[in-house]
Amino acid sequence: MAKLALVYGMRLFPAEELTEVTEATIKLKSGRTARVTMHLIEGSKEEIENALQQSISAFFEMYPEI
């Protein structure tokens, strides 16, 4: 299996400060670009942690071959 790279980022903002979340652009060595969908989770610290853990688990379930 090839070596993999997981691209992610996190930052907390006051929910009322957000107006838009857009996708991120990744540049590949081949010169191509790829898009990464950014996700938004709102709630208390505990709600965000729980939702993030569920999201991570679901993400890796999409790739059972790894």
Protein Blocks (a to p, Z undefined) as FASTA:
>chain_A
ZZdddddddddddfklpgbdcddddddfkopacdddddddeddfklmmmmmmmmmmmmmm
mmmmZZ
